[in-house]
C-alpha cells in the first residue's frame, strides 16, 4: 500500500477512535440510531476491514470492540468482530461474538456463517450442524444467497461433510 494511503487509513482510524472515545466518555452525545451514529459505525466497520486487509486484524478487532462500547447491541459490529476473529483463527472468541449476534438476530446470515464454521473448527460437530442447517434454509439462506452467493456452496459442502462424519 502506498505511503499516502497508509497515512490516510491511519488518519481515518484516529478520527473514528476519537469519535468513539467522545461517545464513551460522554464528552459529546450522539443519539444512538441517529444518522450520525450510523455513519460513525459504518466508518468504524470500513476502517476495521481496511486494517484487516493490510494484515492488521488485531487493529481491526480493537477498532470494532471500541465501537461496540458505543453500540453494544449492534448485530453488525458483533458479527464483524466474530468474522475477523474467525479469519485470524481465534475460533472460541469468534464463536462467542457470533453467538451474541445470533441471540439478537436469529436469522443473521453472516453471524450464522461465522458461528457454524467456528464451531466446526472447535470440533463441536452437532452444534455446527444445527447452526449451518439454520443457515441453509429460510430467511437466513435467502440473505446468504442474495448477499454472498459464493458462500452457498461452501456452506453446503461443510454441512454435508459434518453430517457424514
C-alpha positions as CSV (number, residue, x, y, z in Angstrom):
1,X,0.0,0.0,0.0
2,X,1.4,3.4,-0.9
3,X,2.6,5.6,2.0
4,X,-0.2,8.2,1.3
5,X,-2.9,5.5,1.5
6,X,-1.4,4.2,4.8
7,X,-1.4,7.7,6.2
8,X,-5.0,8.3,5.1
9,X,-6.1,5.0,6.7
10,X,-4.3,5.8,10.0
11,X,-5.9,9.3,9.9
12,X,-9.4,7.8,9.4
13,X,-8.8,5.3,12.2
14,X,-7.6,8.0,14.5
15,X,-10.6,10.2,13.7
16,X,-13.0,7.3,14.3
17,X,-11.3,6.3,17.5
18,X,-11.6,9.9,18.8
19,X,-15.3,10.0,17.9
20,X,-15.8,6.7,19.8
21,X,-13.8,8.0,22.8
22,X,-16.0,11.1,22.9
23,X,-19.1,8.8,23.0
24,X,-17.7,6.5,25.7
25,X,-16.7,9.4,28.0
26,X,-19.8,11.4,27.3
27,X,-17.9,14.5,26.0
28,X,-20.3,14.7,23.1
29,X,-23.6,12.9,22.7
30,X,-24.7,11.3,19.5
31,X,-28.2,9.8,19.7
32,X,-28.0,6.0,19.2
33,X,-29.7,5.1,15.9
34,X,-29.2,8.7,14.5
35,X,-27.8,9.2,11.1
36,X,-24.5,10.5,12.7
37,X,-24.3,7.3,14.9
38,X,-24.9,5.1,11.8
39,X,-22.2,7.0,9.9
40,X,-19.7,6.6,12.8
41,X,-20.4,2.8,13.0
42,X,-20.1,2.4,9.2
43,X,-16.8,4.3,9.2
44,X,-15.6,2.1,12.1
45,X,-16.6,-1.1,10.2
46,X,-14.9,0.1,7.0
47,X,-11.7,1.2,8.8
48,X,-11.6,-2.2,10.7
49,X,-11.8,-4.1,7.4
50,X,-9.2,-1.8,5.9
51,X,-6.9,-2.6,8.8
52,X,-7.5,-6.4,8.3
53,X,-6.8,-6.1,4.6
54,X,-3.5,-4.7,5.5
55,X,-2.7,-7.7,7.7
56,X,-3.5,-5.8,10.9
57,X,-6.5,-7.9,12.0
58,X,-5.9,-7.2,15.7
59,X,-6.1,-3.4,15.0
60,X,-9.4,-4.0,13.1
61,X,-10.8,-6.1,16.0
62,X,-9.7,-3.4,18.5
63,X,-11.5,-0.7,16.5
64,X,-14.7,-2.7,16.3
65,X,-14.6,-3.5,20.0
66,X,-14.2,0.2,20.7
67,X,-17.2,0.8,18.5
68,X,-19.1,-1.9,20.4
69,X,-18.8,0.2,23.5
70,X,-20.9,2.9,21.8
71,X,-23.4,0.3,20.4
72,X,-23.2,-2.9,22.4
73,X,-26.3,-4.3,20.7
74,X,-25.1,-3.8,17.1
75,X,-25.5,-7.1,15.3
76,X,-23.3,-6.0,12.5
77,X,-20.5,-5.0,14.8
78,X,-20.7,-8.2,16.8
79,X,-20.8,-10.2,13.5
80,X,-17.8,-8.3,12.1
81,X,-15.7,-8.9,15.3
82,X,-16.6,-12.6,15.0
83,X,-15.7,-12.7,11.3
84,X,-12.3,-11.1,11.9
85,X,-11.6,-13.4,14.8
86,X,-12.5,-16.4,12.7
87,X,-10.2,-15.2,9.9
88,X,-7.4,-14.9,12.5
89,X,-8.0,-18.5,13.8
90,X,-9.4,-17.4,17.2
91,X,-12.3,-19.8,16.9
92,X,-13.5,-19.7,20.5
93,X,-13.7,-15.9,20.6
94,X,-15.2,-15.8,17.1
95,X,-18.0,-18.2,18.3
96,X,-18.7,-16.1,21.3
97,X,-19.2,-12.9,19.3
98,X,-21.2,-14.6,16.6
99,X,-23.4,-16.3,19.2
100,X,-24.1,-12.9,20.8
101,X,-25.1,-11.6,17.4
102,X,-27.4,-14.6,16.7
103,X,-29.0,-14.1,20.0
104,X,-30.0,-10.7,18.9
105,X,-30.9,-11.7,15.3
106,X,-31.5,-15.4,14.9
107,X,-31.5,-15.2,11.0
108,X,-28.4,-13.0,10.6
109,X,-26.6,-15.0,7.9
110,X,-23.1,-13.6,8.4
111,X,-23.2,-14.4,12.1
112,X,-24.6,-17.9,11.5
113,X,-21.8,-18.5,9.0
114,X,-19.1,-17.4,11.4
115,X,-20.7,-19.4,14.3
116,X,-21.1,-22.5,12.2
117,X,-17.6,-22.5,10.9
118,X,-16.1,-21.6,14.3
119,X,-18.0,-24.5,16.0
120,X,-16.9,-26.8,13.2
121,X,-13.3,-25.8,13.8
122,X,-13.7,-26.3,17.5
123,X,-14.9,-29.9,16.9
124,X,-18.4,-29.1,18.1
125,X,-20.0,-31.1,15.3
126,X,-23.6,-31.4,16.5
127,X,-23.8,-27.6,17.3
128,X,-22.1,-26.7,13.9
129,X,-24.6,-28.9,12.0
130,X,-27.5,-27.2,13.8
131,X,-26.2,-23.7,13.0
132,X,-25.3,-24.5,9.4
133,X,-28.7,-26.1,8.9
134,X,-30.4,-22.9,10.1
135,X,-28.2,-21.0,7.6
136,X,-29.3,-23.4,4.8
137,X,-33.0,-22.6,4.9
138,X,-35.5,-19.8,5.2
139,X,-34.7,-16.1,5.7
140,X,-31.0,-16.8,6.6
141,X,-30.5,-18.8,3.4
142,X,-32.2,-16.1,1.2
143,X,-30.0,-13.5,2.8
144,X,-26.8,-15.5,2.2
145,X,-27.8,-16.3,-1.4
146,X,-28.5,-12.6,-2.1
147,X,-25.5,-11.0,-0.3
148,X,-22.8,-13.7,-0.6
149,X,-23.8,-16.3,-3.3
150,X,-20.3,-17.6,-3.5
151,X,-20.6,-18.9,0.1
152,X,-23.7,-21.0,-0.5
153,X,-21.6,-23.9,-2.0
154,X,-19.1,-23.7,0.9
155,X,-21.8,-23.9,3.5
156,X,-23.5,-26.8,1.7
157,X,-20.1,-28.7,1.4
158,X,-19.3,-28.1,5.1
159,X,-22.7,-29.2,6.2
160,X,-22.5,-32.4,4.1
161,X,-19.0,-33.1,5.5
162,X,-20.2,-32.7,9.1
163,X,-23.3,-34.8,8.6
164,X,-21.1,-37.6,7.1
165,X,-18.7,-37.5,10.0
